[in-house]
Amino acid sequence: MTLLAKKAGLAFMLLLLPCVVFPPSARAGDWTMDFGVSVPDSNADGGLLVNRLEAGSLSTSTDLYDNASDVVALLAGPVQASFTHEGETTYPGYLQLLWRDIRAAGLPKSWTIKVVSQQSSSPVTVAWTAPPTIPSDSCHLGMVSFQDQTTGQLIDLNAASSYSYASNGTGGSPEIRLFTLTLNSISQNAPATPTGLESRSRKSYIQLRWTANKSTDLAGYYVWRSTSIGGGYVRLNTVPTLDYKYLDQNVVAGTAYHYVVTSAGTNGCESSFSQETVATAR
């Protein structure tokens, strides 16, 4: 990490830190986020003092400490940013590590980010690059969030690119603000499971009928079929039907077919299977 702090006239002295060399892979993770924590300063490059905090990791890393992929923050200067860890003893206090990978099993995962400001009556801005993609499916939405522990405000990192607040810190009494960075999987609601499924065998086809679903987020129904009771179902329609009846014309006389139906939501989430019905083709 680097702290960009250039003051005219040497108004303050930069804290000189020992040089710690990390292997190239330490900053070459296959997912990364860059946080820039800044405060206004007319004497700094571009009018801002910035401390950059990088979050990133490799596909091979785990929830345990891994020197090859964990990232580093330098703690120095009038605006600082760091990851906090209980019982971290591997490196001195001015180095902090992000040592949990997005791919490790189980969500949610969270880290605490500490921001320290020594400037009074100045806005502190936390800006970030695009967050990593969290594994999602039709019934679970991946989300990266950032919560101010002081105000409780929750920010969706996919919906915004920065967050600002007023600093009340001074050189003698720095303000400490804690944030929670969370990778989460948010459950998406599925429509109600269809009820009232019935089947009737006709010559050369089987007729299915069920009770209409009144869910407002309904995209339609999927019909599933098996030649075994209680499982092995194969979906018959590739596009959900809004009708609440179905004709299965691809049947063989004398074969018993077991059917279930699901409801599909407009968000792509699908309900559980309905109660099974069985009919023998003739």
Secondary structure, DSSP 4 states (H G I P E B T S, - for coil): --EE---GGGSSPPPP-------GGGG--SEEEEEEEEEE-TTSGGGEEEEEEEEEE-TT--SS--TTT-EEEE--SSEEEEEE-TT--SS-TTEEEE---TTSSSS-EEEEEEEEE--EEEEEEEEE-PPPPPP-BTTEEEEEEEEETTT--EEETTT-SEEEEEEE--SSS-EEEEEEEEEEEEEPPPPPPP---EEEEETTEEEEE-PPP--TTEEEEEEEEESSTTS--EE--SS-BSSSEEEE----TT-EEEEEEEEEETTS-B------EEEE--
